[in-house]
């Protein structure tokens, strides 16, 4: 009997059935797809332009070195070393803080609910883009109001007249319109299409209205696609990412080539890159850089731990962490050229300054960019390509959120659930679809904004503070460094730098940013309108749903452990060495017999 079969017979099938990535590239593309999400395209470019232009790259790169890469590297390392998901990993590393794992799952679950409605919006716009002309290209639809204008022309004075300049005068020969008073309200066709046709948005979050069934059906489609991509676990999602992780880069290159051929593109790019050095003295800029790096790399959700847990034990996770982190940040920077070349064209065509056109998030994706695309030749093609790119960007992140939740459940009850993973995937997708239906109501945009502000906001920063405490101080930064040396076969470059970051630098930076954001906290708002106090309270409740697990699980374990209080504390703060001994034996056996 082979040593591998002997181990299986002695220890059961639990370890052998968990599986590994079919190929190293499966893991790399999954990590890239997970880390490179919607925020890289619709948040970073605006944040960079508004926070000092080219000067913003200094705090951005600084925080990448101090916080981003060290925590990214740490999560890959502990996932690969333990070969466990985000619940079991803390049980083995530092049992007292197993609540960090539960908090990660709650964050992934919460984000997964509203993230897919954004993908559903993209599906809707992609299908709507197949119409000729585009439905947001003009003001002659039933949903348009008297304030809708394709032409935006302001009179210099109340009783003066002016030769009008339309939004498209300088791009194509358009009919001139009479000027409007300075204070006259004006809305664009894309803005009215988004608010009055797609969302049919209510007056506030307290007025949910009806379910917008076209959005509910698009949400159902989004979940069906996600299910069939993940129901076999990494065997299925690991193959899908060969397309979904690479296609956005092809589209970004195509859109950049198109963007730089448009008039006014240089104004947008200069607005994006021109450094404003005085911004470096603003603490808000440094805090924004930290949070952008933090959320851009997707640390703290458990997805990196989950994906790394399917690696071979001797995989070079150090090289992987550097590669994925740099690709992620490079993508954000590159996307800025794509976005601002088109924003520059939009400003040129409308006769407005770039800063008056630039926006981020939902407004950029569903109002500003569609309005610019509508003015291009063959606008349907560019619109379909753009929204399909957003769909693929979102799908990769959604794969990781779902795989994190499913892996955690299966690792907790492997004997019962491992062979039924497809059923767990179906139950998870159905449940999250039902929970996401409030986001498909007329108040759905408010709900999405509220969840986005709180589910993965300050609570995620607090979660990662405890993650650094558990690894850097509980398990031990030096101990983790030794474990990494065992896996990759050498001391990683800047060996003691990583140890300092895990124990002091990253932890201290996160503490500073968390306190800064709590002190400077402002209630959630949508479209410039602040949400009511009760809605903000609901938001904080959702944030606490994840944070409460950290002290809650620790207290529960202390009260249910055996022995004196000192014995209980010692047991719960001692890593499970026997687990790692078995793991190293198992991986050695498997690698030798493969």
Residue pairs with C-beta under 8 A, 6 or more apart in sequence:
1 9
2 593
3 589
3 592
3 593
4 589
4 590
4 593
7 585
7 586
7 589
8 16
11 582
11 586
14 414
14 415
14 418
15 83
15 586
16 590
17 414
17 418
17 419
18 83
18 310
18 411
18 414
18 418
19 233
19 234
19 235
19 310
20 310
20 311
20 312
21 27
21 30
21 234
21 238
21 310
21 311
22 234
22 235
22 238
22 239
23 238
24 315
25 242
26 234
26 238
26 239
26 241
27 238
27 307
27 308
27 310
27 311
27 315
27 320
28 320
28 323
28 324
29 241
29 242
29 245
29 246
30 234
30 237
30 238
30 241
30 245
30 307
30 396
30 399
30 400
31 304
31 307
31 320
31 324
32 241
32 245
32 324
32 327
32 328
32 396
33 241
33 244
33 245
33 395
33 396
33 397
33 399
33 400
34 298
34 303
34 304
34 307
34 396
34 397
34 399
34 400
35 296
35 297
35 298
35 324
35 325
35 327
35 328
36 245
36 248
36 327
36 328
36 331
36 393
36 396
37 296
37 298
37 393
37 394
37 396
37 397
38 118
38 365
38 390
38 393
38 394
38 397
39 292
39 295
39 296
40 296
40 328
40 331
40 332
40 335
40 393
41 335
41 338
41 339
41 365
41 389
41 390
41 393
42 339
42 360
42 361
42 362
42 364
42 365
43 292
43 360
43 361
44 292
44 296
44 332
44 333
44 335
44 336
45 272
45 332
45 335
45 336
45 339
45 340
45 360
46 339
46 358
46 359
46 360
46 361
46 364
47 56
47 288
47 292
47 360
48 56
48 57
48 60
48 272
48 333
48 336
49 271
49 272
49 336
49 340
49 358
50 358
51 279
51 282
51 284
51 285
51 288
51 289
52 275
52 276
52 277
52 278
52 279
52 280
52 285
53 271
53 272
53 273
53 274
53 275
53 276
54 273
54 274
54 275
55 275
55 276
55 277
55 279
55 280
56 279
56 285
56 289
57 333
58 280
59 280
59 285
59 286
59 289
59 290
60 289
60 292
60 293
60 329
61 329
62 289
63 286
63 289
63 290
63 293
63 294
63 509
64 293
64 325
64 329
66 501
66 505
66 506
66 509
67 290
67 293
67 294
67 501
67 505
67 506
67 509
67 510
68 293
68 294
68 296
68 297
68 299
68 325
68 329
69 321
69 322
69 325
70 498
70 501
70 502
70 505
70 506
71 294
71 297
71 299
71 300
71 464
71 467
71 468
71 506
72 297
72 299
72 304
72 321
72 324
72 325
73 317
73 318
73 321
73 322
73 498
74 467
74 468
74 471
74 480
74 498
74 502
75 299
75 304
75 305
75 308
75 467
76 304
76 305
76 308
76 317
76 320
76 321
77 308
77 317
77 318
77 321
77 480
77 483
77 484
77 487
78 89
78 93
78 305
78 308
78 471
78 480
79 85
79 89
79 304
79 305
79 306
79 307
79 308
79 309
79 311
80 308
80 309
80 311
80 313
80 315
80 317
80 487
81 313
81 480
81 483
81 484
81 487
81 580
81 583
82 88
82 89
82 92
82 93
82 309
82 579
82 580
82 583
83 309
83 313
83 583
83 587
84 91
84 92
84 309
84 411
85 101
85 302
85 305
85 306
85 309
85 404
85 407
85 408
85 410
85 411
86 101
86 104
86 105
86 302
86 305
86 306
86 404
86 407
86 408
87 98
87 101
87 102
87 105
87 408
87 411
87 412
88 101
88 408
88 411
88 412
89 101
89 305
89 309
90 97
90 98
90 99
90 100
90 101
90 470
91 98
91 101
91 576
92 575
92 576
92 579
92 580
93 470
93 471
93 474
93 475
93 575
94 470
94 471
94 474
94 475
94 573
94 575
95 557
95 571
95 572
95 573
95 574
95 576
96 474
96 554
96 557
96 558
96 569
96 572
96 573
97 466
97 469
97 470
97 474
97 550
97 553
97 554
98 553
98 554
98 557
99 466
99 549
99 550
99 551
99 552
99 553
99 554
100 463
100 466
100 467
100 470
100 549
100 550
101 302
101 408
102 546
102 549
102 553
103 459
103 463
103 466
103 546
103 547
103 549
103 550
104 300
104 301
104 302
104 305
104 404
104 463
104 546
105 302
105 404
105 405
105 408
106 545
106 546
106 549
107 300
107 301
107 302
107 455
107 456
107 459
107 460
107 463
107 546
108 301
108 302
108 303
108 401
108 404
108 405
109 401
109 405
109 432
110 451
110 455
110 456
110 542
110 545
110 546
111 301
111 401
111 451
111 455
111 456
112 398
112 401
112 402
112 405
112 432
113 432
113 435
113 436
113 439
113 451
114 436
114 439
114 447
114 448
114 451
114 452
114 455
115 394
115 397
115 398
115 401
116 219
116 222
116 223
116 226
116 394
116 398
116 432
116 433
116 436
117 215
117 219
117 222
117 436
117 439
117 440
117 444
117 448
118 362
118 394
118 448
119 222
119 390
119 391
119 394
119 395
119 398
120 215
120 218
120 219
120 221
120 222
120 440
121 198
121 215
121 218
121 366
122 365
122 387
122 388
122 390
122 391
122 394
123 218
123 221
123 222
123 387
123 391
124 198
124 214
124 215
124 218
125 198
125 366
125 370
125 383
125 387
126 383
126 384
126 387
126 388
126 391
127 218
128 134
128 135
129 380
129 383
129 384
129 387
130 380
130 384
131 380
132 380
133 374
133 379
134 370
134 373
134 374
134 379
134 380
134 383
135 141
135 193
135 197
136 189
136 190
136 192
136 193
136 194
136 370
136 371
136 374
137 150
137 189
137 374
137 379
138 150
138 189
139 148
139 149
139 150
139 189
139 192
141 193
141 197
143 192
143 193
143 196
143 197
144 189
144 192
144 196
145 187
145 192
145 196
147 184
147 185
147 186
147 187
148 186
148 187
148 188
148 189
148 192
149 177
149 180
149 186
149 187
149 188
150 166
150 167
150 168
150 174
150 188
150 189
151 164
151 166
151 167
151 168
151 174
151 176
151 177
152 166
152 167
152 186
152 188
152 350
152 351
152 352
153 162
153 164
153 165
153 166
153 177
153 178
153 179
153 180
154 162
154 179
154 180
154 181
154 182
155 161
155 162
155 179
155 180
155 181
155 182
156 162
158 181
158 182
161 178
161 179
162 179
163 176
164 176
164 177
164 178
164 179
165 351
166 174
166 175
166 176
166 177
167 349
167 350
167 351
167 375
168 174
168 349
168 375
169 176
169 349
169 351
170 263
170 348
170 349
170 351
171 263
171 345
171 348
171 349
171 375
172 375
180 186
188 367
188 371
189 371
189 374
190 366
190 367
190 368
190 370
190 371
190 374
191 367
191 371
193 370
194 366
194 367
194 370
195 201
198 212
198 215
198 366
199 212
199 215
199 442
199 444
199 445
200 209
200 212
200 442
201 442
201 443
201 445
202 208
202 209
202 441
202 442
202 443
202 446
204 443
204 446
204 529
204 531
204 532
205 443
205 446
205 447
205 450
205 526
205 531
205 532
205 535
206 443
206 532
206 534
206 535
207 442
207 443
208 438
208 441
208 442
208 443
209 441
209 442
209 443
210 441
210 442
211 437
211 440
211 441
212 440
212 441
212 442
212 444
215 440
215 444
216 437
216 440
219 433
219 436
219 437
219 439
219 440
220 433
223 429
223 430
223 432
223 433
224 429
225 395
226 395
226 398
226 399
226 402
226 429
227 425
227 426
227 429
228 236
229 236
229 237
229 240
229 395
229 399
230 236
230 237
230 399
230 402
230 403
230 406
230 425
231 421
231 422
231 425
231 426
232 421
232 422
233 403
233 406
233 407
233 421
234 307
234 310
234 403
237 399
237 403
240 395
240 399
241 396
241 399
243 392
244 392
244 395
244 396
244 399
245 392
245 396
247 388
247 389
247 392
248 389
248 392
248 393
249 331
251 385
251 386
251 388
251 389
252 331
252 334
252 335
252 338
252 389
254 385
255 338
255 342
255 382
255 385
255 386
255 389
256 334
256 337
256 338
256 341
258 376
258 382
259 265
259 337
259 338
259 341
259 342
259 345
260 341
262 341
262 342
262 344
262 345
262 348
262 376
263 345
263 348
263 349
264 344
264 345
264 346
264 347
264 348
264 349
265 341
265 342
265 344
265 345
266 344
267 344
267 347
267 348
267 354
268 340
268 341
268 342
268 343
268 344
268 345
268 346
268 347
268 354
269 337
269 340
269 341
269 344
271 340
271 343
271 344
271 354
271 355
271 358
272 336
272 337
272 339
272 340
279 285
283 516
284 520
287 513
287 516
287 517
290 509
290 510
290 513
291 461
291 513
291 517
293 329
294 300
294 460
294 461
294 464
295 456
295 460
296 328
296 329
296 332
297 325
297 328
298 304
298 397
298 400
299 464
300 460
300 461
300 463
300 464
300 467
301 400
301 401
301 404
301 456
301 460
302 404
302 408
303 400
303 401
303 403
303 404
305 404
306 400
306 403
306 404
306 407
306 408
307 400
307 403
308 317
309 407
311 317
312 587
312 591
313 487
313 583
313 584
313 587
313 588
313 591
314 487
314 488
314 489
314 587
314 591
315 487
315 488
316 487
316 488
317 484
317 487
317 488
318 484
318 488
318 492
318 493
319 488
339 364
339 369
340 354
340 358
342 369
342 372
342 373
343 354
343 357
343 358
343 368
343 372
344 354
345 372
345 375
346 357
346 368
346 371
346 372
346 375
347 353
347 354
347 356
347 357
349 372
349 375
350 357
357 368
358 368
359 367
359 368
362 445
362 448
362 449
365 390
369 386
370 383
373 379
373 382
373 383
373 386
374 383
376 382
402 425
402 428
402 429
405 428
406 421
406 424
406 425
406 428
409 417
409 424
410 417
410 418
410 421
410 424
417 424
438 444
438 447
439 447
439 448
439 451
441 447
445 526
446 526
446 531
446 535
449 524
449 525
449 526
449 531
450 524
450 531
450 535
450 536
450 538
450 539
450 542
451 539
451 542
453 524
453 539
454 524
454 539
454 540
454 542
454 543
455 542
455 543
455 546
457 517
457 543
458 514
458 517
458 518
458 521
458 543
459 543
459 544
459 546
459 547
460 546
461 510
461 513
461 514
461 517
462 514
462 547
462 550
463 546
463 547
463 550
464 510
465 507
465 510
465 511
465 514
466 550
468 502
468 506
468 507
468 510
469 507
471 477
471 480
471 502
472 502
472 503
472 504
472 507
473 503
474 573
475 575
477 498
477 499
477 502
477 503
478 499
479 575
480 502
481 491
481 492
481 495
481 498
481 499
483 580
484 492
485 491
485 492
486 584
492 498
523 530
523 531
523 533
523 536
524 530
524 531
524 535
524 536
524 539
525 531
531 539
554 572
557 568
557 572
558 565
558 568
558 569
558 572
561 567
561 568
561 571
561 572
562 568
563 571
